[in-house]
């Protein structure tokens, strides 16, 4: 449904309690990754967007648009990963396009 839900599993409820819901993606959410040192999380989806947010303050910090350079249009982002110890975020689509981003927490 394009929504990203963050649960608090410190409760006794079996599934936890929904702490935050982000409804920025217009299509399926495919992957998310955390950079714990900066309390950042990145999500990607079939809409071609990557959203960066602070998972403590629940504030959106920014967004990126993963574009396939051959077709010059947003591509369905299937995976992303923060590279440990760096400001680098890598995203990839099914066509094999890999984008490298610099994401800094200012």
C-alpha positions in Angstrom: 0.0 0.0 0.0 3.1 2.3 -0.2 3.1 2.8 3.6 6.2 2.3 5.8 5.3 1.4 9.4 7.7 1.6 12.3 6.7 -0.6 15.3 7.7 -0.4 18.9 8.4 -4.0 20.0 9.0 -3.0 23.7 5.3 -3.6 24.4 3.9 -7.0 25.3 1.7 -7.0 22.3 2.6 -9.8 19.9 3.1 -7.5 16.9 4.2 -4.4 18.8 2.6 -1.0 18.7 2.7 1.2 15.6 5.0 4.1 16.5 5.0 5.9 13.1 3.5 5.5 9.7 5.0 7.2 6.6 2.9 7.3 3.5 5.3 9.0 1.1 5.7 6.1 -1.5 3.0 6.0 -4.2 3.7 2.3 -4.9 5.1 -0.7 -3.1 7.9 -0.3 -0.6 10.6 -2.8 -1.4 13.5 -2.3 1.1 14.7 -0.2 3.9 18.0 0.2 5.7 19.2 1.9 8.9 22.2 4.0 9.7 22.1 3.7 13.4 25.0 6.1 14.1 22.9 9.1 12.7 19.5 7.6 13.5 18.7 7.6 9.8 16.6 5.2 7.8 16.2 5.0 4.0 13.3 3.4 2.2 12.9 2.6 -1.5 10.0 1.6 -3.7 8.5 0.9 -7.1 7.8 4.6 -7.5 11.5 5.3 -8.0 11.9 7.4 -4.9 14.2 6.9 -1.9 13.0 8.7 1.3 15.4 9.5 4.1 14.0 10.0 7.6 15.2 10.2 11.2 13.7 7.2 12.9 13.9 8.9 16.4 12.3 12.3 15.6 10.2 10.7 12.8 11.1 13.7 10.6 11.7 13.3 6.8 15.2 14.5 6.1 15.0 14.4 2.3 14.4 12.3 -0.7 16.2 11.0 -3.8 14.9 10.0 -7.3 16.5 6.9 -8.7 16.5 7.5 -12.5 17.4 4.9 -15.2 19.7 6.9 -17.5 18.8 4.9 -20.6 15.1 5.6 -20.3 15.5 8.9 -18.4 12.6 8.0 -16.1 12.2 6.8 -12.5 13.1 3.2 -12.1 11.7 0.7 -9.5 14.2 0.7 -6.7 14.5 -2.8 -5.4 17.3 -2.5 -2.9 19.4 0.0 -1.1 22.2 0.0 1.5 24.1 2.4 3.7 27.8 1.6 3.5 29.0 1.2 7.1 31.3 4.1 8.4 30.6 6.3 5.4 28.0 8.8 4.1 27.4 6.6 1.1 24.0 5.1 0.2 23.8 2.7 -2.8 20.6 1.9 -4.6 19.8 -0.5 -7.4 17.0 -1.4 -9.8 16.2 -4.6 -11.8 17.9 -3.2 -14.9 21.2 -3.3 -13.2 21.5 0.5 -12.7 23.3 1.3 -9.5 23.3 4.8 -8.1 25.7 6.0 -5.4 24.5 8.8 -3.2 26.2 10.9 -0.5 23.8 11.2 2.5 25.0 13.4 5.3 23.2 14.1 8.5 23.6 17.9 8.9 
